Amino acid sequence: MIVYIWDMDETLILVKSLMDGSYAEAFNGVKDVDKSFQYGKMWERYILDVSDGYFFYEQIENCNHPSLDALKQYDDGLDLSGYDFNGDGFSPLDDDLNKRKLAYRHRVVAQKYKQGLHAILDQETFDGWNDLYEMTNRYTDGWLSSARAFLQNCSSSVPSVDNTESGHVNVLVTSGSLIPSLVKCLLYKLDGLITCENVYSSWDVGKQKCFSWIAERFVGENVRFCVIGDGWEECEAAEAMRWPFIQIDPKPDGFHRFPGLTPQMVGHYLSVVYGPSDDE
């Protein structure tokens, strides 16, 4: 089994470089910088609106945790079908009562993630989001669809949460807050390829800590790990874990980017660290 550990921003998706114009500027006049900024701002608005409107982000913004399972022990299994999330007195205080209320919210977030955006967005919002995805994908020469196809290729069969099935698995470790990161997975059509249980926020704990948790989850003599991202933090964490690291570079002449990165390239990095294998 190969566990692919992905960064999100400027790796699987492009937001920051669209908003600040750096993506377009790297093309030396070929790309419209104003359009880049426009698309970036539209994505920012969708991410915030969906996070606040459907995933409790306005309530729990100051209560970030590394994963949705972080407070699972506080969830007593209460039926939440008639629960009043706006009137339960939740606060960011770090006591057992509020941890239980936060765990309830995390449970609902997981349920909504598994249902998908089609189950929660109205038709107008759904169509507008889908149009933005297609426009951005064309503008970035297929970056979004290429990254998604690569994830699909990486996960020929996706293991269950308890890792009982065979196959490769995609895990996301992002320095962003947990809730917006989950929403990004939904908005960028990655939710079918990365389960909500496999999304980690390193905001408070750092990427190396998240990597160590992942290593504890996926154990076995045939398990291999590969880290793919654009930043120094995931590079250093991968080196500390002695895992191969592939650096993504959005520039048009970048050696590893989307479209462009291939399973054969990833297989080369894996073979350098783990030796040759027929899996790739």
N, C-alpha and C positions, 0 to 999 in steps of 0.2 A: 504493500500500500504506500502511496505517496500522499503526504499531507502538504498541500499547497497553501502557504500562508501569505495572504495578499495585503498590501496597503490599499487604501481606497483613492484618496484625492491625488490627482495627477498620475495615477496608475490605471485603475479600472475606469475612472471617470475624470472629466476635466471640468473644474468649476473656477478655482482660484486664478488659473492662468487665462481663463476666458474673461473674468471680471477685471483683472488688472492689465489686460491687453498683451501680456507677455507671449501667449501662444501665437497670436496673430503677428506680432512684431518679429518673431523668429523666422517668419516666411518672407521678410524683406519686401513688403508691399503687395504680395500675392493675395493675402487675406485681408478682408475689411475689418479694421480694428474696432470701428463703431459697432459693427454687427457682433463681434466677439463680446464686447462689453454688454450689449443688449441681451444676448443669450445668457451670459453669466448672471446678470441681475434677475432675469426671469426665473432661472433655476433657483437662485437664492430665495426668491419669493415663494416658489412652490414648496421648497424644503421647509421653510419656516411655517407656512400656512398649514401644511399637512401635519407637521410635528405638533403645532399648537392645537389645531382643530380636531385631531383624531387620536393623538398619541400622548396627551397629557403634558406636553413639554413645557407649557406655560406654568404648570403647577410644580413640575419636578426638575426644572432646569438646574437648580442648585443642589440636586441630589443625585449626581452622576455616580454610576457604579460600573464595574468592568464588564458585566454581562447581565442578561435578564435572569440568570439562575443565581446571582450573587446573594439574593435575599430569600431564596426558595424555602429555607428552613423556617421563615417567619410566616409563610402562607399556610393558614389553617384549613384551606379548602372550602371556605365559605362560598355559597351560591351567590354569584355577583349579578344575576340577571336583573334584580331590582335595586341594586346598590346605588346610592347617591354619592357619586364621586365629587360633586360640587358642594356637598353639605356634610362631609364626614369629618371636617375639622383637621384635615391633613396639614402638617407643617414640616419644614426641613429639620426639625429637632431630631437628633440621632438617638431616639429611645425606642424601646421595643414596640410600642403602640404605633408609632409613625413608620417604623420599619415594616410592620405588618400591612399598613395601608399602602405603602409604596410597593410591597410585594404583590398586592392585589392589582395595582396599576400595571406592574410588569407582566402579570398573567394575562391581562386584557390586551396589552401591547403584543404579546406573543400570539394570541388568538387572531388579532387583526392582521398581523404580518402573514400568518399562514393562510388567511382568507384571500389576501391580495387586494390591490387598489380597486379593482372592479366591484368589490363588495362594499366599499365605503365611499367612493367619490360619486358625485352626481355626474350625469352624462356630459354636461357642458365642460366641467372641470376635467373629466377624464379625457375628452377629445382634445382640449387645449394642451394638456400635458403630453398626450401622444404626439400631437403635431410638433411641440417643442422638441421632443426626443428626436423625431425624424429630421427636423431642421438642423439641430445640433450635430447629428450624426453625419449629415451631408457636409456641413461646414468643416468638420474635423476629418473629412475623408474616410469616414467609417470607423473612427476610433471606438465609439460605444459598441457598435454591433460586432466589431472585430474582437474587442476584449470579452464580450459576452460569449462569442463563439469559442474563444480560447478556453474560457471557464468550462464550457460545455464539453470541450474536448478533454479537458483535464479530469472531469468527473464522469467517466464512462458509466459508473454506477456509484451512487452516493450512499455511504454508510449511514446507518441509523445513529441516533444521538449516543447510544451506549456502545457504538462501534462494533456491533455484532455481525454486520454484513461485510463482504469483501468489496474492494473497490477503492478508488482514490476519493479525496475529499478536499473541498475548498473551505478555508477558514479566513475570516477577515479580522485584521488587527489594525485599528485606526486610532490616531491620536485625537480624533474628534469626540464629542460627547456621544453617548450611547444612542439616545433616541433619534437625533438627526441622522446618525449613521445608519440606523435601521431604515429610516425613511428614505435615505439615499438609495439603499439597496432596492427598495420598492420602486422608486421613481426611475431608476436606471435599469430596471428589469433584470435584476440580479437575484431576486428573492427565490426563484426556482432553482438556483444553483448554489446559494449560500443560505443555509437554514439559520433561523434567528438564534438558535443555540450556539452557532459557530461565528457569531459576531462579538468581537471584544473591543472595548474602549480602553486605550492605554493612558487616557487623560491624566488620571491620578496616580497610576502605579508604574507606568513606563512599559515599553515594549518587551524588554527582556523578561519582566515578571509574567506578562501574558504568554510569552513563548514557553516559559517553564511550565505554566499551567497546561498548555497545549501538549507539551511533551509528556506530562503525567496522564493526560486523557488518552492519548494514542500511543500505546506501548506494544512492543513486540519486536522480534529480531528482524522482521521483514519490513518494518515501518521506516520510511525515509521522509525527510522534511526538505522543503524548498521555499525560500522566502523571496518574494517579488515585490519591489517597491521603488520609490524614487528618492528616499531620504536617507540621511546619515544615521538616524536612530535605529531603523530596522536593519541597516547594514551592520552596525556595531553589535546589535543584539544577535543577529545571525552568526557573526564571527564568534561571539561569546559561546553560542550553543554549538559551534562547529557545524553549521548548516550552510549549504550553498546559498548565495545571494545573487539575484539578477536585478540590476539597476535599470529602471525605466527612465527614458529621456524623451520628453514630448517634442523636442526640437526636430525639424524635418530631416536633419542629418543624424539624428540619434541612432545609436547602434541597436538598442532594444526599445521598441515602441509599438504602438498599435496604429494601423496594421503593420505587421512585420515580424513580431515575435512568433516563433514556431515551436512546436513540441520537440523538434530535433535540437533546437538551441537549448531548451530546458534540460533535455536528456543529457546533453554534453556537460552542463554544470553538475548535474546529479552524479554522473559517472566519475567526474574528477574527485568528488568527495567520497562517494560510496562504492566506486568501482562499476564496471559495466553490468548492464542488466537488460533483459528483454522486455521489461515493462513499458519503457517509453515508446 
